[in-house]
Amino acid sequence: MKRAADALVDTLVLHGVDRVFCVPGESYLAVLDALHDCDDIQVVSCRHEGGAGFMAVADAKLTGAPGIALVSRGPGACNAAIAVHTAEQDAVPLVLFIGQVPRADLGRGAFQEVDYKITFGDMAKHVDEVHDPKNLAKVVAQAFQIAQEGTPGPVVVVLPEDMLTDPAEDTGVSPMALEKPKATDAQVKAVAAAVGRATRPVLIAGGMLRAPSARAALLACSEAWSLPVAASFKNQDIFPNEHDHFAAHLGYGVPASIRETLQDADLIVAVGTRLGDVTTQGYLLPEAPQPKQPLIHVYPDGEHLDHVFETAQAVCADAEDFIERLAAITPPQAPQGRGDWLKRLRDANRKMAEWKPWSAPDGVNFGHVIAAFRNQLKDDAVITMDAGNFNSWVHRYFPFKPTQVLLGAVSGAMGLGVPSAVAAALRHPDRQVVTVCGDGGTLMTGNELATAVQYGAKVRIFVSNNKSYGTIRLHQEKSFPGRIEGTDLVNPDFAKWAESFGAKGLRIDRAEDADDVLKQALAHDGPVVIDVSASLEHISAYTNLNSLKPGKAQ
Ligand SMILES: Cc1ncc(C[n+]2csc(CCOP(=O)(O)OP(=O)(O)O)c2C)c(N)n1
């Protein structure tokens, strides 16, 4: 006799799931029991549900398919909430399974009982609590469908523990058809005509062009149409950064010169992005609600079109299909001035990205670590990042190739760095996987180093150890100069900390050692943590503490 839990696992297999991330709980023992007999799915048991959830989000970004996390009720679910939020903000398909109290106890305030429809109602696309075991497999298949259609995102499936052991009529349910809206030929032609007429167009490319085939189509489209491309927040890797058509990565800290140049565009074509506040540089690119130039917005979910911005052409369509079809049209002769426009953008971007070794008075300028990355990372390396100011060095000085992968959180969640690296190293054991983290973020989810050791994930974790929640320190210096509160940190020696997990620990105490230490880290056959004595004075790639002192010119 099949139990509901077996039907759930059969359905996962039918959906091609080969790995799930979990922290076990007594509330879903039957699912673990069903997984015990399943050779197709690896169970990666993590040290915190935030870590498990982040790994599932990262895995989804890497595969394009929903990431799967399993967590226990109440406390486990609360710990996993950060991943649900990140999946929503990053538009990543995630299916989160949560154990639940037995059906008879629901509504009685039972041990660890939570109403997940209320708790996750604001973050998840859909929350379903399954009471009839015969429905479970279908609900799981629907969860996969909902997580992927339109704007991808998180779906929560709640599993009362007694339901899981009841007999299920169904075994697994196969994947349901996914609706991919397509632009009409007339819509593609209208966009082509607008791009062909524009002197200063810019294409803002979003995460829905993350798949390798979409990256190739984007490059082909940009080259065919002489279209400069700006990557949306945290999607810097989808277009070759050293290409003449690369205009910018629209993250934090974009210099005013680049932003102002982009604002001079006479047409914005946004494809596969929701145009959030970071990508639009605070709703200025385009300007909300009335853009200064015509806005063409292509996105597969009508809810995000013509809503914040007045849109000249709103096209509800799959981003990759749209870009492929635009690339296939033969463009007219580009208007005079297009070449100058491309050069203006290219020059501004190259000036910003030019690395000049730079020494700090109080530690290692983190740019030296990134310079070592430039020298040694292979064309298919995966770089993951936590949230914090150390990221500015990566975004500014690492020229991504579209064969490389950048995993970061649009949600700005600290804690993604180490777990995402573990997920990447498991998914791509033959590729170099490095992560950059702050000392703050490392100790939020760095315990997943134990998961890396347990499952043999070859992660290289670079800790920018500036003894500060630096990002917030920078905000303090700007808003409340000299009044430092709550941002100083006292840290362990991260190299010794690593060794205590059974990983290798290395240190970068001098900028000139960065290349050699990276070489050692990449050569090691196992997880490595590199404690970088990072300068606090050089708090970001765009500014330093001294220049923020009152009276100093910015
Ligand atoms: C989970 C979470 N908590 C708090 C914040 C707010 N926050 C953003 S950056 C930051 C400091 C990051 O410090 P660290 O990891 O040391 O990196 P640094 O900024 O010093 O480079 C904080 C606390 C956040 N984004 N995410």
The ligand as an SDF file (V2000), in Angstrom:
LIG
                    3D

 26 27  0  0  0  0  0  0  0  0999 V2000
   19.2990   38.7230    7.2240 C   0  0  0  0  0  0  0  0  0  0  0  0
   19.6860   40.1640    7.1590 C   0  0  0  0  0  0  0  0  0  0  0  0
   19.8290   40.8580    8.3110 N   0  0  0  0  0  0  0  0  0  0  0  0
   20.2000   42.1570    8.2740 C   0  0  0  0  0  0  0  0  0  0  0  0
   20.4200   42.7910    7.0980 C   0  0  0  0  0  0  0  0  0  0  0  0
   20.8400   44.2400    7.0700 C   0  0  0  0  0  0  0  0  0  0  0  0
   22.2370   44.3260    6.6120 N   0  0  0  0  0  0  0  0  0  0  0  0
   22.5490   44.5460    5.3290 C   0  0  0  0  0  0  0  0  0  0  0  0
   24.1860   44.5180    5.0500 S   0  0  0  0  0  0  0  0  0  0  0  0
   24.5090   44.2640    6.6650 C   0  0  0  0  0  0  0  0  0  0  0  0
   25.9330   44.1880    7.1610 C   0  0  0  0  0  0  0  0  0  0  0  0
   26.7430   43.1640    6.4370 C   0  0  0  0  0  0  0  0  0  0  0  0
   27.9320   43.0170    7.1510 O   0  0  0  0  0  0  0  0  0  0  0  0
   29.0590   42.0420    6.6790 P   0  0  0  0  0  0  0  0  0  0  0  0
   28.5120   40.7090    6.3610 O   0  0  0  0  0  0  0  0  0  0  0  0
   30.1260   42.0500    7.7130 O   0  0  0  0  0  0  0  0  0  0  0  0
   29.5900   42.6880    5.3300 O   0  0  0  0  0  0  0  0  0  0  0  0
   30.1620   44.1800    5.0860 P   0  0  0  0  0  0  0  0  0  0  0  0
   29.0070   45.0730    4.8270 O   0  0  0  0  0  0  0  0  0  0  0  0
   30.9780   44.5640    6.2970 O   0  0  0  0  0  0  0  0  0  0  0  0
   31.0470   44.0810    3.8820 O   0  0  0  0  0  0  0  0  0  0  0  0
   23.3430   44.1740    7.4200 C   0  0  0  0  0  0  0  0  0  0  0  0
   23.3140   43.9310    8.8820 C   0  0  0  0  0  0  0  0  0  0  0  0
   20.2270   42.0270    5.9080 C   0  0  0  0  0  0  0  0  0  0  0  0
   20.3810   42.5660    4.6970 N   0  0  0  0  0  0  0  0  0  0  0  0
   19.8920   40.7270    5.9790 N   0  0  0  0  0  0  0  0  0  0  0  0
  1  2  1  0
  2  3  1  0
  2 26  2  0
  3  4  2  0
  4  5  1  0
  5  6  1  0
  5 24  2  0
  6  7  1  0
  7  8  2  0
  7 22  1  0
  8  9  1  0
  9 10  1  0
 10 11  1  0
 10 22  2  0
 11 12  1  0
 12 13  1  0
 13 14  1  0
 14 15  2  0
 14 16  1  0
 14 17  1  0
 17 18  1  0
 18 19  2  0
 18 20  1  0
 18 21  1  0
 22 23  1  0
 24 25  1  0
 24 26  1  0
M  CHG  1   7   1
M  END
$$$$
